[in-house]
């Protein structure tokens, strides 16, 4: 949760902004401090320099765990203030916080795979000023030098009233494996193994490349793309549940 507060203290973090650069630097510093090898991808898009950040550890086939760190420039779902930026506590900061905690908590000696903790830029500004959605993840998926075994996306997982349903487009076998593990950890009341959403998210570009991918997301969030997406809406317990499931998955991956 401290990682959510640290991101929120920087203000909104749209692509190309000083706050976006600062949160990227914060991510890199944390990964390096926890002993991860850091690789960055920088590339221009519509006159803005974007940056994906990848922390790597372990050996063997690659499993990507991803989240986006940018926030939306305009709160276009906000009836009162649609031109204001989105604070991005849940939509942005929550997934990043889970990955940063994984960087600390994962036992690198137990990893059966090479894990890439991946922080995407420019996911959340589609439909504004001619921007596409999923810009950072699309760039990464189209420039992979190795073929990952799987991709797991963590997005909007901080809601205190957490319910995580299957996302329609996610790879069924991988989806089932994660939700079954969650139930074994005692989280069956939150990880509900029925399809509720069909989403276009940072896992989509990897699915397009034929890579098994899953979106762990709670899309029932009334503050989505509004100015009310603030830190008080984010529950440390919700972050912890998702983090523990992903941690267990990575440490038992055979």
Secondary structure, DSSP 8 states (H G I E B T S, - for coil): -HHHHHHHTT----TTSHHHHHHHHHHHHHHHHTT-EEEEEEEEETTEEEEEEEEEESSSSEEEEEEE----SS-TT-SS-TTS----IIIIIIHHHHHHHHHHHS-GGG-SSEEEEEEESSSS-TTSTT--SSHHHHHHHHT-SS--SEEEEEES--BSS--EEEETTS-HHHHHHHHHHHHHTT-TTTEEEEEEE---STTHHHHHTT--EEEEE----TTTTSTT--GGGB-HHHHHHHHHHHHHHHHH--
